[in-house]
Amino acid sequence: MAQKSFFLVLEGIDGSGTSTHSNLLKGFLESKGFKVHLTVEPSESDIGKLVRKYLKDRNVPPTTDALLFAADRDFHYQNEIKEKLSEGYIVISDRYIESSIVYQSLQSDEISIDWVKIINKFAGKADLTIILDIDPKISLARKTSENLEKFEYISFLDKVRNLYLSRAKEEDYFIINTNDIIEFVQQKIQEIVLDKLKEKGFIIKNHK
């Protein structure tokens, strides 16, 4: 009998807290006795490292960005995420396909959401996606100028935020506002995740 596994993703604009909350959630789920694997996109593979390099380069065509992200994601899913799921882990990914759908489709009129979906079709679907929502003015205030990527300016992030929220309604993703205190936001995330795990038949310690 195959071990139960679960694949969840935290998404949101830059500075929304996906990395912070992914790490906190990992610790929380481990405290409940689950095996948890935390991963991030771009991945730590050679393709992911190339993507990270190009995120600083405004001369890279948007189509190249989209194709590189898709290649990294395919490698990431096939060689890391899929393997961990087969071993019965709960896998948390800090960003996944929705990042490409939102960011790349807004970079150019030549890039459609359908095309981004096609080039990512071999990456497995997450069991749960949570959108962390925040005002871009607040998110950018959390970052230093040295760490800014080419996507990180308010007018663009406003569009990104709106498309994330629109996609969330279409796909029935959960939305959590992260303007609040970290502990309160994390508690909301934990409640959603525990409820979904319970629906999937996981036995959860000390959960009503």
N, C-alpha and C positions, 0 to 999 in steps of 0.2 A: 504493500500500500504506500503510495507516494506521500511524502511529508507535506504538511500544509505550508504554503508560502504566501507572501503578500508583497505587492510592489506598489509603493506610494511615492508621489512626487510633490514637492513644494515648488511653486512657481511664483513669479512676481517681478516687478521692475527692479532695476538695479538699486540696491539700498533698502529693499523692502524687508530684509531679514531672513531670507531663505537659508543662508549658511548658519546663522545663529540658531534658528529654530530647528534645523535639521540635526544639528549636534545635540541640542537639548532633548529633542524627541528620541534620538538614539539612546541617550542615557536613561531616559524614562522607561522606554520599552525594555531595555536590558534589566532594569530594576524589577520588571514584571516577569522576568525569567525567559524572555524571548532571545533568540539568536538574531542579531541585527547587523546588517551590512550597510554602511553609509558610503555613498558615492556622489560624484559631482560632474556636471558638464560645464565647459569642455572637460573631457576625461583626462586622466594622467598618461594616456598613451602618446606615442609620437605624433599621431594625427591631432590629438587634443592640444599638445604643446604648440603645434603649428597654428591651430585655431587661435590660441591665446596670443600668439605673436601678432597675428593678423588683426586682432581686435583693436590694436593700437594704430593700425595703418589705414588711413582714410583713402588711399589709392587702390585698395583691393575692391574689385567690382562686387556688388551685392550678390550676384549670381554665384561668384566664387565662394563668398561667405556661406551661402546656403548649402552649396555642394560639400564644402569642407565640414560643416556642422553635421550634415547627413552622414558623411563617411565616418566621422568620429562616433556618431551615435550608433550606427550599425555595428561598428567594431566593439563599442562599449557594451551594447546589449548582448551581442553574440558571445563575447569572450569574458564578460564579467557578470552582468546582471542575470542573464539566463542561468549561468552556472550556479550562482548563489541561490537563486530561486529553487533550482533543482535539489539543493542541499537543505531546503527547508528554512531558509532565512527570510526575515522581513527585510526587504531592500528599500532604503530611503534614497531617492535621488534628488539632489539639489539642482533643479532644472531638468527639463527633458524636452519632448517634442513641441509642447506649446510655446516654448521660448523661440524656436525656429519659426513656427507658424506666425507668431506675433511680430517679432523683430524683423525677420527677413521679408515678410510680405509688405511691411511698411517702409522698407528701404528703397523699393523701386516699384513703379507701376507695372514693370515687366514681370514681376514675381507675384503669382497668385497663391492663395492659400491652398488651392487644389494641387498645384505643382509641388509645393512644399510637402504636402501629405504624400504625394506619389514617391518623391525621392527618399522619404522616410518610412515607406510601407513595410520594410522588413524589420523594423524595430518594434518589439512587443509593446502591447498596450498596458498602461498602468491600471491597477485595480482602484486607485484613488488618487485624485489630483486636487490639491488645495491651492487656491490663489491667495497670496498675501498681498493685500491692497494698501497702498500708501500714496499720499500726495507727493509728486515728484520734487517739489521744493524741499520737503522734509527729507526725502531719500538722498538728494544730492548734498544736503547739508551734513550728512553722515560720512561723506567721502572727502578725501584730500584730492587736490588738483593733480597730484602725481599718479593717483590710482584711477583716474577717469579714463573710460574707454570711448571709442568714437561715437557710440550711441547715446552717451550720457550728457544730454542737454535738455532743458525743460520742455521746449516745444515738441521735441521728438518723443520724450518720455510721457508727455500728456497723451499723445496718440497711442503709445504702447499700452498705457494704463487703460484707456477706454476700450481698446481691442481686447485686452485680457478680460475685462468685465463683460464685454459682449460675448466673447467665447465661453465664459463661465456660465452664462445664462443658456446659451445654445447647447452646451455639453453637460449641463447639470453638475458643474464643479462647485465645490464649496468656496466661499469668499470670506476671508477674515481680515478686518482692518488692523493694521499693525502700528497705528499711531499710539496705541495704548501701552501701558507698562508691559515689559517683556514677559513677566510672570503670568499676567492675565491672558496675553495672546497665546502663550504656550499652553496654558490650561485649556483654552478653546480648541487648539489643535489636538491635544491629547484626547479630549472628549470625543471629537469626531473620529479619530483613528481607532480608539477603543470600541466605539459603537460599530464601526465597519468590520473590525476584526471579529467581534461577537457575531455579526451577521454571517460571517464566513465560517463560523463554527469553531473559532479559537476559544480555548478555555483561558479566562483572564483572572488573575489573582486579585482578590479584594475589589471586584467590580460588580456593582449591582445590575 
